[in-house]
Amino acid sequence: MKRLGFKTKTLEFKERGFKPVKNLYARFGNKSPNFCYAGHLDVVPPGNIKDWTTNPFEPSIKKGHLIGRGANDMKSSIAAFVSAVSTFLSKK
């Protein structure tokens, strides 16, 4: 995002009894309107590890598919957000 001209900062939110949550805030320019993408890279707790057929924290390939926690979540969506912004900015 910085290479595209965004100013970025990490925001950390803390709540008693929970691990801190970090968010990336990136802004391009300072005019309105404000367009926002919202996404996440975290995953929900895995539950009982014994209920898994593979260790969820050790990625593996099965029948040509990547298996592991968060392997198929919003990572590609976040990449699509950045790609769309990059394309939009290159057309200006």
C-alpha positions as CSV (number, residue, x, y, z in Angstrom):
1,M,0.0,0.0,0.0
2,K,2.9,2.4,0.8
3,R,4.3,1.8,-2.7
4,L,0.9,2.9,-4.1
5,G,1.1,6.2,-2.2
6,F,-0.9,5.3,0.9
7,K,-0.1,6.5,4.3
8,T,-0.4,3.5,6.7
9,K,-0.5,2.9,10.4
10,T,-1.2,0.0,12.6
11,L,-4.0,0.4,15.1
12,E,-4.1,-1.9,18.1
13,F,-7.3,-2.6,20.1
14,K,-7.0,-4.1,23.6
15,E,-9.7,-5.6,25.7
16,R,-9.1,-7.1,29.1
17,G,-9.0,-10.9,29.0
18,F,-8.4,-11.0,25.2
19,K,-5.3,-10.9,23.0
20,P,-4.8,-7.5,21.3
21,V,-6.2,-7.2,17.8
22,K,-4.2,-5.2,15.2
23,N,-5.7,-3.5,12.2
24,L,-4.0,-1.8,9.3
25,Y,-5.4,1.6,8.4
26,A,-4.3,2.9,5.0
27,R,-5.3,6.3,3.5
28,F,-4.7,7.7,0.1
29,G,-5.0,11.5,0.0
30,N,-7.2,13.5,2.4
31,K,-10.3,14.4,0.4
32,S,-13.8,13.0,0.5
33,P,-15.5,10.7,-0.2
34,N,-13.8,8.0,2.0
35,F,-13.9,4.6,0.3
36,C,-13.3,1.7,2.7
37,Y,-12.3,-1.9,2.2
38,A,-12.8,-4.1,5.3
39,G,-11.2,-7.5,5.5
40,H,-9.4,-9.8,7.9
41,L,-6.4,-12.2,7.9
42,D,-7.2,-13.9,11.2
43,V,-8.9,-17.2,11.8
44,V,-11.3,-18.5,14.4
45,P,-10.0,-20.8,17.2
46,P,-9.5,-24.4,15.9
47,G,-11.5,-26.1,18.7
48,N,-10.2,-29.5,19.8
49,I,-7.1,-30.4,17.8
50,K,-7.9,-34.1,18.2
51,D,-11.0,-33.6,16.1
52,W,-8.8,-32.7,13.1
53,T,-7.6,-35.3,10.6
54,T,-4.4,-33.2,10.1
55,N,-2.7,-30.6,12.4
56,P,-4.5,-27.3,11.4
57,F,-1.3,-25.3,12.1
58,E,0.9,-27.4,9.8
59,P,-0.2,-26.8,6.2
60,S,-0.3,-29.8,3.9
61,I,-1.3,-30.6,0.4
62,K,-4.1,-33.2,-0.1
63,K,-5.3,-34.1,-3.6
64,G,-3.8,-30.9,-4.9
65,H,-5.5,-28.7,-2.3
66,L,-3.8,-26.7,0.5
67,I,-5.1,-27.7,3.9
68,G,-4.5,-25.7,7.0
69,R,-6.0,-22.9,9.2
70,G,-6.7,-19.8,7.2
71,A,-5.5,-21.3,3.9
72,N,-8.7,-20.3,2.1
73,D,-10.1,-17.3,3.9
74,M,-9.8,-13.6,3.0
75,K,-6.2,-13.6,1.8
76,S,-7.1,-13.6,-1.9
77,S,-9.8,-11.0,-1.2
78,I,-7.3,-8.7,0.5
79,A,-5.0,-9.2,-2.5
80,A,-7.9,-8.3,-4.9
81,F,-8.6,-5.1,-2.9
82,V,-5.0,-4.0,-3.3
83,S,-5.0,-5.0,-7.0
84,A,-8.2,-3.1,-7.7
85,V,-6.9,0.0,-6.0
86,S,-3.6,-0.3,-7.9
87,T,-5.5,-0.6,-11.2
88,F,-7.7,2.3,-10.4
89,L,-4.8,4.6,-9.4
90,S,-2.9,3.7,-12.6
91,K,-5.9,4.9,-14.7
92,K,-5.9,8.3,-13.1
